[in-house]
Amino acid sequence: MTFFSRPGIFTTVERRCAGSEPTPPLRWFDGTEPAGVPLSPDRARALLYDRTACSLARASLWHQVAERFRTGGPDWREAVVWLGLPGLRRNASRIIWSHRADREDVEAELVTCYLEELAKLDPRDPEPGSAVLRSACSRAWEAWRDTHRENTVEDVERAGGTSPGAGRDDVWRADYDPAPCRSGLSASLRISVPAHRVEGVRIGALASAWGVAGTATSVGYSGRGRQVAALSLRRVGREG
């Protein structure tokens, strides 16, 4: 059986805009032609990111893109997203890798931030492209940092987390409270573990290593949503 993954937003936009010619076209104002030189979408996208091109002409081109987004027809709305993809793609890949995030969610967040920044672009901004893309990507990074602050990763330092070697004198404590048995007797179990052993270890593995997995599974499920146990893991001081 063959499984086909659904293409991401970026790929879908690339396919839909391939060969499209929304009107009116963007124009290149470099001083050679008073009315500007009309550009094909492919040529316009190349010039938007060409740092060797005239900076004033590039700024004018970005302002035209913002204007097309505000007043252009449906074809231009999608074309505007297509024009911004080269400036968003690298950050999308980095966010996906860093936060183990879903590609569609990350791309959707980036496109949304990009269009919102484009809509409020100041017509007098001398560097509109940098302003829009930098703000959009910064907002997307911040959104994913707020939403996904805790992730299990192998390479902690590269993911921006705390090195397993840091804070080795700290202690993490787990409190396990089993549900009362029929005899009415039960006791809480508290286990302390050095901080350097906690990083990357799953709760299930901890329970098995500490010999409480059997206790947790021995409590039957009543079918009425009854709590069978509670396990909490928190950081405490060396003397905690």
Disulfide bonds with the S-S distance in Angstrom:
none
